[in-house]
Amino acid sequence: MSVTVLGTGIDLVENSRMREVLERWGKKFKDRVFLKNEQLYCENKAVPVQHYAGRFAVKEAVTKAFGTGIGAAIGWRDVEVTRDGESGAPSVRLSPRARSLASEQSAGEVLVSLAHTRNYAVAHVLLMAK
């Protein structure tokens, strides 16, 4: 079986920087970057900033894997960070616009790895061919 990686992306976010952004911009920033379910997930955690940072890193890493970055082709809210119901592993749900981009690039699965510590959140993404 042949496996083809179409793209890879990685992003590292300092939790202190995310804390500063959340304190300064609050709901305006959250609504611009995160979908409602993402916000609910983060707000229900003991240290929400770590989870916001992680989700931010995933979104950045996904757009890097697509080779576009955040911009005209794919925006913050085109990537929803979710969790597998059984394993708890992170995954993403793409908006119709992002799915269209994936189809144009012959991309199938988007594999996500996410980790965070007290100081940092890191995400790594592999964009796999169909």
C-alpha positions as CSV (number, residue, x, y, z in Angstrom):
1,M,0.0,0.0,0.0
2,S,1.4,3.4,-1.0
3,V,0.9,6.4,1.2
4,T,1.5,9.9,-0.1
5,V,1.9,12.9,2.1
6,L,0.8,16.0,0.1
7,G,1.8,18.5,2.8
8,T,3.0,19.0,6.3
9,G,2.5,21.8,8.8
10,I,3.7,22.6,12.3
11,D,3.0,25.5,14.6
12,L,4.1,26.5,18.1
13,V,2.2,28.9,20.3
14,E,3.3,30.5,23.5
15,N,0.5,30.2,26.1
16,S,1.5,33.6,27.6
17,R,1.0,35.2,24.2
18,M,-2.4,33.6,23.8
19,R,-3.3,34.8,27.3
20,E,-2.4,38.3,26.3
21,V,-4.5,38.2,23.1
22,L,-7.5,36.7,25.0
23,E,-7.2,39.4,27.7
24,R,-6.9,42.2,25.2
25,W,-9.5,41.1,22.6
26,G,-11.7,38.6,24.4
27,K,-14.9,37.6,22.7
28,K,-14.0,39.5,19.5
29,F,-10.9,37.4,19.0
30,K,-12.6,34.1,20.0
31,D,-15.5,34.7,17.6
32,R,-13.1,35.6,14.8
33,V,-10.9,32.5,15.2
34,F,-12.8,29.8,17.0
35,L,-16.2,28.1,16.3
36,K,-18.7,27.8,19.1
37,N,-17.9,24.2,19.9
38,E,-14.2,25.0,20.1
39,Q,-14.9,27.8,22.5
40,L,-17.2,25.6,24.7
41,Y,-14.5,22.9,24.8
42,C,-11.8,25.4,25.9
43,E,-13.9,27.3,28.4
44,N,-14.8,24.0,30.2
45,K,-11.1,23.2,30.8
46,A,-9.2,24.1,34.0
47,V,-6.7,26.2,32.0
48,P,-8.6,27.4,28.9
49,V,-5.7,29.3,27.5
50,Q,-3.7,26.1,26.9
51,H,-6.5,24.7,24.9
52,Y,-7.1,27.9,22.9
53,A,-3.4,27.9,22.1
54,G,-3.5,24.3,21.0
55,R,-6.5,24.8,18.7
56,F,-4.9,28.0,17.3
57,A,-1.7,25.9,16.5
58,V,-3.7,23.2,14.8
59,K,-5.5,25.8,12.6
60,E,-2.1,27.3,11.6
61,A,-0.5,23.9,11.0
62,V,-3.5,22.8,8.8
63,T,-3.2,25.9,6.6
64,K,0.6,25.4,6.3
65,A,0.0,21.8,5.2
66,F,-2.3,23.0,2.5
67,G,0.4,25.5,1.5
68,T,-1.8,28.5,1.8
69,G,-1.5,29.9,5.3
70,I,-4.5,31.8,6.7
71,G,-5.9,34.0,4.0
72,A,-8.2,34.0,0.9
73,A,-8.1,30.3,0.3
74,I,-8.8,29.2,3.9
75,G,-9.7,31.1,7.0
76,W,-9.6,30.5,10.8
77,R,-13.2,29.2,11.0
78,D,-12.7,26.9,8.0
79,V,-10.9,24.5,10.3
80,E,-12.7,23.2,13.4
81,V,-10.6,21.3,15.9
82,T,-12.5,18.3,17.2
83,R,-11.8,15.2,19.2
84,D,-12.4,11.5,18.4
85,G,-15.2,10.4,20.7
86,E,-13.5,7.1,21.7
87,S,-9.8,7.9,21.8
88,G,-9.9,11.6,22.5
89,A,-7.3,12.1,19.8
90,P,-7.5,15.5,18.0
91,S,-8.9,15.8,14.5
92,V,-10.3,18.5,12.3
93,R,-13.5,19.1,10.5
94,L,-13.1,21.2,7.4
95,S,-15.7,23.7,6.2
96,P,-17.2,23.3,2.7
97,R,-14.7,25.9,1.4
98,A,-11.8,24.0,2.9
99,R,-13.1,20.7,1.7
100,S,-13.2,22.2,-1.8
101,L,-9.5,23.2,-1.5
102,A,-8.7,19.6,-0.2
103,S,-10.5,18.2,-3.3
104,E,-8.6,20.5,-5.6
105,Q,-5.3,19.2,-4.1
106,S,-6.5,15.6,-4.2
107,A,-6.2,15.5,-0.4
108,G,-8.0,12.9,1.7
109,E,-7.3,12.6,5.4
110,V,-5.8,15.4,7.6
111,L,-3.8,13.8,10.4
112,V,-3.3,15.9,13.5
113,S,-1.0,15.7,16.5
114,L,-1.3,18.2,19.3
115,A,0.5,18.7,22.6
116,H,0.7,21.4,25.2
117,T,2.6,22.2,28.4
118,R,2.3,25.0,30.9
119,N,4.2,27.3,28.5
120,Y,3.6,26.1,24.9
121,A,1.2,24.4,22.6
122,V,2.4,22.6,19.4
123,A,0.6,21.0,16.5
124,H,1.8,18.9,13.6
125,V,-0.4,18.1,10.6
126,L,0.0,15.7,7.7
127,L,-2.2,16.2,4.6
128,M,-2.6,12.8,3.0
129,A,-3.5,12.0,-0.6
130,K,-6.8,10.3,-1.4
